Amino acid sequence: MWERIDRSTRPAREFAQAHDLAYLGCVPLEAAHALDALPLAGLPVRHRVSGQWRGRSIQRFEAGCYTVEQMTMPRPLPTVHVIPAALAPGTLAVEGRGTTTGDPDFDRRWCVTTDNERVAAELLSPGMREAFMHPAAQGRAVTFHGEYVSSWADDSGSWGTARVRLEFLAVVVGRIAPHIWKRFDLSDPCPVDADAVWLPAPEQPEVAQWAVAPMPEAVGAPPRADLSDTGEFDVALLSAELDGTTFIPEPEPASGADQGSWLIAPAFR
């Protein structure tokens, strides 16, 4: 009996050790609402691994026949499900109304379900849709709910692909536009003491010292580093393997040659 139990936990333990994570076994999730939007209510959690991944709290676990990867987001957002079209969202017990993005390739592959079409439309920006079209997203539903983004599927979910899924979630969080946090943040605002309210003084006439204009950006300047949370889509998947496919960097372009927006390409073996 002991050997059988040890064998069943070995892949999760080895994954945790390889990535400096903690193996928690059957310890329940601290936040009960972490599974609220997923069809997993009441299912026991097992083979749970937890820790930090690219600076964010993550956990990977099994619940019944489902495997789940979760990553915390900077702030909570309304619920949006992005489900592979082949999985028939109506059979998965997820709540919300179906909506489309207007991107025919994306809409053929994914079904979007939400109670807030506005947040879904802005969340699924061209950059986000590009990430979902990558092979790393295949076969998994993705749910944004509260402070968590989750990758989940009703399958056996090999631990060999867990790294790819967590890297993908890091990319997804990194591609959420900054204005979305401001417009759709669900955090409860902190009460403000009336004595701490600041009122601006009357506007003063403009003088020379206030005539400040932004410096023009040089032509060909490198992109700003703060445009995304991680900015590591290309880097994150360079060495990741998924179903025998290895993602490798493309050759450096010749001087003056055009370069595509992707720096990685699958090499089929």
N, C-alpha and C positions, 0 to 999 in steps of 0.2 A: 504493500500500500504506500509506504513512504517513498519508494522509488518511483511509483506512478505519479504521485503528487509532485515530486521534484522534477520529473520530466516535463510535466505540464506547465510549470512555472519557469523552466529554464530559458526559453526564448525571451520572455519579458525581463527576467533578471539580467541576461546578457546584454539586452538592449539598454537597460538602465545603466549598467556598468560601463558600457562603451561610450555613453553620452553624458556621463556624470549626472545621472538622474537618480531618484530614489524609487525603489520598488516597494509599493505599499500593499500589494496583494488585494485583499477583499475589503479594504478600508473604504467606507462610503465617502462620497463627495462632501466637502465642507459646506458648499452652497447648494441647498436643495433645489433652487431654481435654475441651476446650471443645465438641467435636462427638461425644463418646463416646455420648451418649444419642440422637443424631439419626441418621436413616438416610443419613448423608453421608460415612461413612468412606471414605477414599481418594480422594475427589473433589477436584480442584484448586480452590483459592480464587482468585477474580478480582474485580476492581472493589471491592477492600476499602477501606472508609473507617473511620477510627477517631478517637476523641477523647472529650470529656466532654459529657454531656447531662444537664442538671439536676443536676449534681454527681456523676454516676456515669459510670464508664467504659463506653463502648459501641463496637460495631462493626457495620457493615452490609456484607454481601458476598454474592457469588453462589458457589455450589458445584454444579457440574454444572447441572442444570435447576432447582435450588432457589435461593430467595432467603431470606436469614436476617438478622434483627436480633437482636443480643445485648446484654444489659445485666448488669453485675455486681451481685450482691446483697451486703448487709452481711456475711452468713455463708453457708456452704454448707448446702444442704438435700438430703434424699433426692429421688430422681427421681419426678416426677409429670408425666404428659402430659395435656394437655387438648386434644382433637382434635375438629374439627367432625364431627358425626355423618355428614355426607354423604361424608366422605373414607374411610370404612371403615378404622378403625385396624388391622385384621388384615392389610391389604395394605401397610402402611407400614414394616414391619420394626422396630417399636418393642417393647421388652420390658416385661413386667408383666402384671398381672391387671386385668380390667375391674372397675370399681366405680361406684356411683351415689351421688348426694348426697341423694336424697329430695325434691329440688326438681323437680317435673315439667317446668316450662318449661325449666329449665337442662338436665335430663337428655335432653330431646328434641333439643336443639340440640348438645350436647357429649357426647363419650365420654371418660371419665377412665380412664387406665391407669397402674398403679403397683404396686410391690412392697410399699408401706407404706400400707395403707388408713387408718391412724390419721392420718398426716400429711396425706393427701389430704382427709380429712374436716374437719380443722381449718384447713387452708390455704384450702379453698374455702368460706369463711365467707359469710354473706349479702352483705356488702359486696363481696367478691371476685366472687361470682356476678353481682352487679349490674353490675360492670365488664365481665364477659365477655358480658353481654347487650347491651352498647352496640354501635352500628354499627362503631365503630373496631376491634372484634375480629373482624369477619366475615372468613371465608375463610382464616384463619391458624391453624395449630396452635401451641400454646404449651407449652414444656417447661421445667420447673424441674429443674435438674440441677447438683449441686455449687454453685459460687458464681455460676452463670449462670442467667438466665431468657432463653429464646430464643423469638422469633416466627419461624415458618418455613412455607413452602409450596412445592409443586412448581408453579411458574408463572413468568411473566416478571417479575413484581414491579416495577412502575413506580417510579422514584425519586420520582415525585410523591406517592406514598403512604408513602414511608419515614418522613417526619416524623411522620405520624399513628401509625404503628406504634411508633416510639420513644417518643412521648408516652404511648401506651397502656402500654408496658412500665414507664415511670416510675410510672404510676398503679398498676399491678399490684404493684410493689415497695412502694409506699406503703401498700397495703391489706393487707400481711401483718401479722398481729397480733403484737405484741412477744413474747408468750409462746411463739410458735412457734419463734423463734430460740433461746430458752432450752431448749426441750424436744427439738428435733430438730436442733440444731447438729451438723454433722459435723466441725467443726474438731478437730484433734488437740490435746488439752490440754497446756499447757506443764508440764514437770516442776517440782515445788515442792521447794525445799531444805528439809530437815527442820528446820534452824535457823530457817527463816522461818515455820514453822507457828505460828499464833496460837491460843492456847487461852483461852477466856473465864474471867474470875475468877468465884468463887462469886457467885450472885445476891444482891444486897443488898435489904434490906426497902425497900418503896416509901415515899418521903418526898414532901413537898409539891413539891419542885423537879422530881420526875419525873412528877408528875401532869399530863401534857400531853395534851390532846385536840386533834384536828384542827379547824380552823375550819370551821363549816358553810358550804356553798356558797350564795350568794345565789340566790333564785328567778329564773330567766330569765338566769342567767349565761351568757356566750358559751362555746362548746365549747373545750376545752383544745387548744392548738396542737400538743401532743406525742402526740396519739392516733394519728398515722400518720407515715410516713417523709417523704412529700411533701405529702399533703393537697391535691393540685392537680388532682384529676380534672376538676373543672369548668373551672378556669383553663386547664389544659393543652390542651383541645380546643376552646376558644372560637373560635380562628381557623384550626383545622385543616380541611383539605378532603379528602374521601374520595369518589371516584366522583361528583364534581359536587355533593356535598351539603355545604353550609356550616353549621357549628354556631354558633349565635348565642345570646346570653344572652336569657332570658325577661324580660319587663318586670318592674320592681320591683313587688311586691305592695302594694296599698293598705294604709294603716295599719289594723292589727287583722285583716287577711285572712290566711288560712292560706297557707303556702308549701310547695311540694313539696320532696322531697329532691334533685331535679335542678335545677340552675340553667341547663341548656342544653337546647336542643331543635333537632332537625334542620329545616332549611328546604328543602323540595324545590323545585327549580327546573325 
